[in-house]
């Protein structure tokens, strides 16, 4: 009974081992068959034959007039195989148009011709099928080339390919770029001509210089804006797309161009609100002179020393401005001293007569003479008169009034006492300790001593 049990167990083990061996053999046979089927092209359809790149099937071609599908595919595969054996010769696949046919070309060598029958077999159009086969063939050849290239060769190939693409794009862009530059070049003359034409038209029709300046500036920049729009259109850039892109980056441009935009806005406000006009004499900060020109970015100020100062409009608009020519006249005044024994009525009449007879002194408002101060040695009279508001006229008139008044006082016997000199006496400075403090009882006292008349 024990012997029969052992024999039964041995028989069961042999059966299990035999089954496993049969399974392994069947698995190996199936894998071999699958490998052969994958490596060999399918021949089930005699009307079409596969196009191979190495062992990879890319697409299938059909028969053409006078040539079966297999013969046609064999000829195409031989051409492709020459590139597979020499991957260094692989170039991008191009599509050439010849009549109603499309030809796939690699490095100037014709690979295959895409016909109308091929398009009908694939249920598409001839151009679409040519582009499809071009992409499939180029991808397959790119894989072959990548398998045979080293890492650095792939990098150099990618760089060369990018350079070739860039050169092609630049070559296509050069005519547009030249056209855009020509448009901008013509815009320069158009903008200058339009500004000159506006100046000629407005010179007799509009008396206000600021209004003429606004119209000229707007005309000039409008022509420039139109020129840039045409130039962008020549480059193939849609103005609407450009405006949309600028709208997206408005905040960034606002921060980047804050000062420039502030100057433009301030210049426009100066031209419209007109706190001063062209030709006005103004004083702003440490500068004083005549306004020569008002641009949208800066105002040109010609100083009295004939120096041109460009003040940014943003600074000018927020600064305190003194407009010396805003009124039709400007008051001048100076003080002259006479002796205490002088007849004040005579001195006053003499000064008024001098002011009235001096050329350039305005009759209205009339000149006047006031007692300004009583000092220790003289009665100080202040003569006030008005002249043209411009600085040059005022300086000349004021100088002439002073010269004539001196001569008139001498002729009338009116004495102008000399100023009493004041001598400042400085005692020796007080001693200073090591920590910088002044010791008590030191000097540093000042006294003003007027020398006596006898001295």
Order of alpha helices (4+ residues) and beta strands (2+ residues): alpha-beta-beta-alpha-beta-beta-beta-alpha-alpha-alpha-alpha-alpha-alpha-alpha-beta-beta-beta-beta-alpha-beta-beta-alpha-beta-beta-alpha-beta-beta
